[in-house]
């Protein structure tokens, strides 16, 4: 099964927000082989990611055996290593790797989860994220048993305002809903400790990405001093980088994004590392099919984050219902794309 074509596009979405997810956004990678199969994967990097795929990675892949996925990952990484240990190049590789895994599964006519494990969980719990506090207060949980709130400081807010915002949600929703908190790299160590202390009564499941990803000294302090588990890794790249976070237990929960961190090849390695050190994995956007297959096949204690509603060009994505998401039966990742969307780019 030799590769004959590699291309990448950035499908337009009328519901896509005008932020970094667009201009640093999701790209669709399409790989075709000489036996008539087509593999799809979603990576990141926007137009820069497309450039890496079509000018560097395609040159390394065309003519190669598509079934040798792990060796192809090593080739792509080595080719981009001088400028791509993190960031855009790895985001581009992620989309290619996922397309290769899609091909691997389609060749044997199985869903990817069934390649990863003989015993899979087809339905896993999910939590909601990305909603303003006002929606939770107005609409309640809408069936979700767990939710994640933003706890970074809004303009004009202080730490007490952040604490009171979360306390208001806890009071409104009651004690039976699990609440997690996402700071999106906007706090320092002292602010994080202050929030953890002020929200002791809430019983936070975790505080996510309070510090910048490279503030390893700060994360070591939080490991030793913070009473709330620390989560992170959404903006980290490759299993090699996650190994240090996991080995040093700088995060209690790691959150790789399979579309950015290096693809499924790297996510599998991250799961293996986490199992060795008894660290939990909660993939970013885990209810989307790209990570959902790994969660269903590899995670003994699964929990999937809700996906992104503007990814409307991914057809066949299972919806979260009653705080659960169920994997479909389609082969590969089980998703498809309208030809009009592909040909328009």
N, C-alpha and C positions, 0 to 999 in steps of 0.2 A: 504494500500500500504506500506508494511513493507520492510525495507532495508535488502537485502541479501548479498550485496557485495559492498565494497568500495576499490578502488585502485587508484594509481597515477603513472604516467609515465612522462618521459621527452622526447618527440618525437624529433628526430634529424631533422635538416633542413640544406640542403646544402648551403643555402643562409644566415644562421644565422651568425651575426658578432661575432668575438672572443672578446667579452667584457662582462660586468656584466649582460647583458640580457641573456647570455648563462649560465654562471656559477652561477648566482644568478637568474636563468631565469624562463621561463614559464613552468609550469607543467600542464598536462591534468589530471583532476580528472574524474573518471568514476564510477557512482553509479548505481547499478541494484536493482530492487525490485521484490517482489514475484508475481507481476501481469505482468511480462515480459517487463517492461519499463526500458530504460536506459537513464540516465541523464548525460550530459557533462558540465564541467566547466573548465575554465583556471584560475589557480592561479600562485603564484610565489614562489621563494625560492629554486629552483633547487633541488639537492639531499637532502638538509636539509628539504625543504618543503615536499618532498615525505616521508621522515622519519616521520615527524609529522603526516601526513595523515595516514600512514599505521601502526604506532605503538601506536598512541594516539587517533586520531579522529575516526578511524575505530572501535576501541573498544567501543566508546561511541555511535556509530550510528547503527551498525548492530542489527537488531531486532526492531528498532524504526520505528514509523510511519513517512514516508518521507514527508507527507503533512504538518506536524507541523514545518514548516521551521524556523520560528522565535524562537520557543522554542529550536530547535536543535542548532541554533546559540548561544543562551545563554549558553547551555550546553557545547559547544565546547570552548567558550570564558572562562567560569569558569574553565574548565579542564586545560587550558593552561595559565591562568592568572599569576601564579607565575613567569613565564619566558617569557610571550608572549604578553604584553600589546601593543607592537609595533613590527614591523619587520617581521621576518620569519614566526612565528606562525600565525600571522594575514594574511599573504600572503597565507599560506596553507589553512586557514579557508575560505578565499575568493573563492578559487577554489571549495571547497566542497559546499559552499553556492550557488554558481552559478549553480552547478550540481543539487542541490535540487530545485532551481527555474525552471530549465529546466524540471525536472520531474513534478513539479506542473502544468506547462503549458501543458505539453504533456498529462497529465491525463485528462484535459478538452479539449484537441485538439485545442489550441489557441496559437498564438504567444504571447510571454511574454508581449509585449507592450499593447496588448488588455486586459491583466489581470490588468495592472497598471492603465489604463484609458479607459473609453468608447469612448473618442474622442482623436485620435492620429494623429500626423503628419507623413505621410509615407516618405516624402522627406524633408531633412533638409540641410541647407548650411554647407559647410565644408571648412577648411583651410589647407594648406599644411605646413608641418614642417619637420625638419630633413635633409634638403638639404643644401649643401655647397653654399656659396654666389656665387661662380663662375658659378654654374648651373643656378641660377636666372639671372645672367648677360648674360649668353650665350643663354639660352633657353626662357627667358621671363617667364611669369606667367603660361604658358601652360593651360590657362583657369581658373586658380584660381583667385578669387577676394580678397583673404586674404592669408597672409603667415606669418610665424614666423621665425625670424632669431636668431642665437646664438650670444649673445653679451658678453659672457665671454671672458676674455683675453686669446688669443693664446700665445704660447711661443714667447717671444721677443716683444710682443705688449705692448703699454701703452693705457691709456684711450682715448687719442686723436685718436689712430689707430682704436679703436672700434667704436668711433663716426663716423669717416670718412668711415668706411666700410658700415655702415647703410646708410649714406648719399649718397654713391655711388649707392646703390640699389634703393633708392628713386628716384634719378635722372634718372636712367635707366628705371625704370618701370612706372614712372609718378605718378600723384597725386591720381589716382582713385583706387589704390590697397591699402587695409588696411595692415599695417605692425605691427606685434607684436614682442616682443623681449624676449628671454629666456637666462638668465644668468647661470642657472644650479648651483646655490649656490656658485658662484665663486667671488662675490663682497662683499664689505663692504658698510656701509651706505653712507659714503662720496663719494665713487666711483659711487654708484647708483644715487645719487643726481647730480653728475657731468654729467653722461651720460644723465639723463633726461633733464638737462638744455641744453646740447649740441645737443640734438635731438628734441628740441621743434618744429622745422619747419617740422619734419617728421610726427607729429601727431600720436605717438605710441598708439596702442590700449591698451597695457599693458606692464609692465616689469615683467617677470615671475621668481620666485625663485631667487631673487638677493642674499639673505642671507641664512645662514644655517636655517633649519626648526625650531630649538629651540631658535633662536635669537629673542625672542618675544619683547624685549626692542627695538632692532633695527627696527623691523617691525612697532612698535608703532611710532617710529620717522618718518619712511617713510610714514605712514598713515597721519601724521600731516604736513610733509614738502615736500613730493614728488608730483610734479604736474601731474605725470603720474600714472594711476591706477596700483596697485600692485596685481599680481596674485600668487597663490601658493597652496600647498597642495598635489602635486603629491607624495611626500614622507611623508605624514601623514597617520595615521591609526585610524580607528573607528570614528563613529559619535561623540562620547564623546570628542575626541580631536578636531574635527572640530568645535564643539560648541563654544569653547573658541575663536578660530580664527574668527568665524562669529560674535559672540556676541560683541567682542571688535573691530570688523571691521578692523582687522589687514590685511586682504586681501579684496580687492574690488571684486575679482573673485576667487573662490575656484576651485581646479582642482583635485578632488579625482580620483584615478585609481581604478576602480571597481574590478580588478583582484588582487589588493594588499590591499585595505583599509578595507576589511572585507566583500566584496561581495555586491550583490544587496540589501540585507537586510539593510546594512549600507548606501549604496548610496541613498536609498529611504529616510532614516532619514536625511541625509545631505541635500537633496532637500527640505525637510520640514523645516529644520532650516533656510536654505537660503531664503526661501519664507517669513518666519517670519521677517527676518531682511533686506529684500530687497537686498540680495547679489546674484550675478550671479554664476551659476555653469557651468563650462566648463570641463567636464571629460577628463582626460588624455586618449589619444588614443580613443576618443569618437566615431569615425566612425567604430570601431570594434564592432561586434554584442553585446558583453558583456555589453557595456555601451549604445550602440545605441538604444536599446529598451527603456531604461529609458529616454533618450533624447527625443525620439519620443512620449513617453507617459506622461512625467512629466514636460517638459521644455517649458514655454511660449515664450521663446526667444532663440531658439536652435542654437548651433554652434558646429560642430563636428570636432575634430582634426583628421588629416589623420592617418591611421593605420600604422603598421609596416610590410614592405614587406617581411621580413623573416618568418613570421608566415604562411608559405605555407601549413602546415599540417592541418590548419583549412579550411575545404571545405565548400563552400557556403557563404563565406564572401562577402557582396556586395561591389563593387568597387566604388570609388569616380569618378564621371563623371561630367564635366562642373561645377566644384566647388560645387557639391551636392552629397549626398549619399541617396539611397532609400532603405528602409527596405523591406526585402523579405516577402513572405507569409508563410514560413515554420513554423510549430508549435514549441513551445519552443523557443530556440534561433535561430532555423532554420539552424543550421550547422551540419555537420557530419564529420566522420573521417574514413580514409581507414583502413580496418582491418589489412592490412600488417604493417602499421605504429604502430598500437596498439600492435599487437602480437610480434613485433620485440623488444619490450622493456620489 
